[in-house]
Amino acid sequence: MSNNWITEAGAVTIISKNSHHLVSPSHVQTLVNRGKIGMRSFDAGTKLLKRSDVESTRVAVGTGNNHRRD
């Protein structure tokens, strides 16, 4: 696997660290769905996220952690 692509779990770790607070996997998926983070999917169901997009992503405090309930 190339170093240009990482797993969703790796993305959660990197974005949480860079944002200085916990970011949920579902929020990372939301960012993918909005086109903020590139993704590749494979036949076996494996999904990899573009490392450069992940490393440049920051999430504001109060978002991305499932504490808000609508």
C-alpha contacts under 8 A as a table, 3 or more apart, distances in Angstrom:
res1	aa1	res2	aa2	distance
1	M	5	W	7.56
2	S	5	W	6.07
3	N	6	I	7.19
3	N	51	R	7.58
4	N	50	K	6.07
4	N	51	R	5.23
4	N	52	S	7.13
5	W	48	L	5.61
5	W	49	L	5.32
5	W	50	K	4.73
5	W	51	R	5.12
6	I	10	G	6.08
6	I	11	A	6.73
6	I	48	L	5.23
6	I	49	L	5.25
6	I	50	K	6.53
6	I	51	R	5.97
7	T	10	G	5.16
7	T	11	A	6.30
7	T	47	K	6.78
7	T	48	L	4.95
7	T	49	L	6.08
8	E	11	A	4.89
8	E	12	V	6.20
8	E	25	P	7.08
8	E	28	V	7.51
8	E	47	K	7.50
8	E	48	L	6.72
8	E	49	L	6.58
9	A	12	V	5.13
9	A	13	T	6.41
9	A	25	P	7.23
10	G	13	T	5.16
10	G	14	I	6.26
11	A	14	I	5.15
11	A	15	I	5.96
11	A	28	V	7.46
11	A	49	L	7.33
11	A	51	R	7.76
11	A	54	V	5.99
12	V	15	I	5.36
12	V	16	S	5.90
12	V	23	V	6.22
12	V	24	S	6.66
12	V	25	P	5.98
12	V	28	V	6.67
13	T	16	S	5.26
13	T	17	K	6.13
14	I	17	K	5.16
14	I	18	N	6.11
14	I	54	V	7.12
14	I	55	E	6.62
15	I	18	N	5.12
15	I	19	S	5.87
15	I	23	V	6.87
15	I	54	V	6.53
15	I	55	E	6.82
15	I	57	T	6.29
15	I	58	R	6.22
15	I	59	V	7.37
16	S	19	S	5.13
16	S	20	H	5.88
16	S	21	H	5.28
16	S	22	L	4.83
16	S	23	V	5.12
16	S	59	V	7.98
17	K	20	H	5.15
17	K	21	H	6.70
17	K	22	L	7.65
18	N	55	E	7.72
18	N	57	T	7.77
18	N	58	R	6.26
19	S	22	L	7.81
19	S	58	R	5.08
19	S	59	V	5.54
19	S	60	A	6.88
19	S	61	V	7.59
21	H	61	V	6.84
22	L	64	G	7.71
22	L	65	N	6.19
23	V	27	H	6.69
23	V	28	V	7.45
23	V	59	V	7.67
23	V	63	T	7.81
23	V	64	G	4.95
23	V	65	N	4.88
24	S	27	H	5.28
24	S	28	V	6.59
24	S	64	G	5.81
24	S	65	N	5.03
24	S	66	N	6.83
25	P	28	V	5.06
25	P	29	Q	6.33
26	S	29	Q	5.00
26	S	30	T	6.26
26	S	64	G	7.87
27	H	30	T	4.84
27	H	31	L	6.33
27	H	64	G	4.94
27	H	65	N	7.14
27	H	66	N	7.91
28	V	31	L	5.09
28	V	32	V	6.39
28	V	64	G	7.68
29	Q	32	V	4.97
29	Q	33	N	6.14
30	T	33	N	4.99
30	T	34	R	6.19
31	L	34	R	5.11
31	L	35	G	6.33
31	L	36	K	5.21
31	L	37	I	6.03
32	V	35	G	5.13
32	V	36	K	5.68
32	V	37	I	4.75
32	V	38	G	6.38
32	V	39	M	6.93
33	N	36	K	7.60
34	R	37	I	7.87
35	G	38	G	6.52
36	K	53	D	7.20
37	I	49	L	6.74
37	I	50	K	6.48
37	I	53	D	5.18
37	I	54	V	6.35
38	G	49	L	5.73
38	G	50	K	5.12
38	G	53	D	6.70
39	M	47	K	6.74
39	M	48	L	5.61
39	M	49	L	4.45
39	M	50	K	5.96
40	R	47	K	5.69
40	R	48	L	5.28
40	R	49	L	6.46
40	R	50	K	7.92
41	S	45	G	6.51
41	S	46	T	5.70
41	S	47	K	4.43
41	S	48	L	6.44
42	F	45	G	5.52
42	F	46	T	5.29
42	F	47	K	6.49
43	D	46	T	7.20
49	L	53	D	7.94
49	L	54	V	7.33
50	K	53	D	5.52
50	K	54	V	6.37
51	R	54	V	5.03
51	R	55	E	6.03
52	S	55	E	5.20
52	S	56	S	6.27
53	D	56	S	5.34
53	D	57	T	6.27
54	V	57	T	5.24
59	V	63	T	6.61
59	V	64	G	6.77
60	A	63	T	5.81
60	A	64	G	7.90
61	V	64	G	7.95
62	G	65	N	7.08
62	G	67	H	7.63
63	T	66	N	7.44
63	T	67	H	7.93
63	T	68	R	7.86
65	N	68	R	7.83
66	N	69	R	7.27
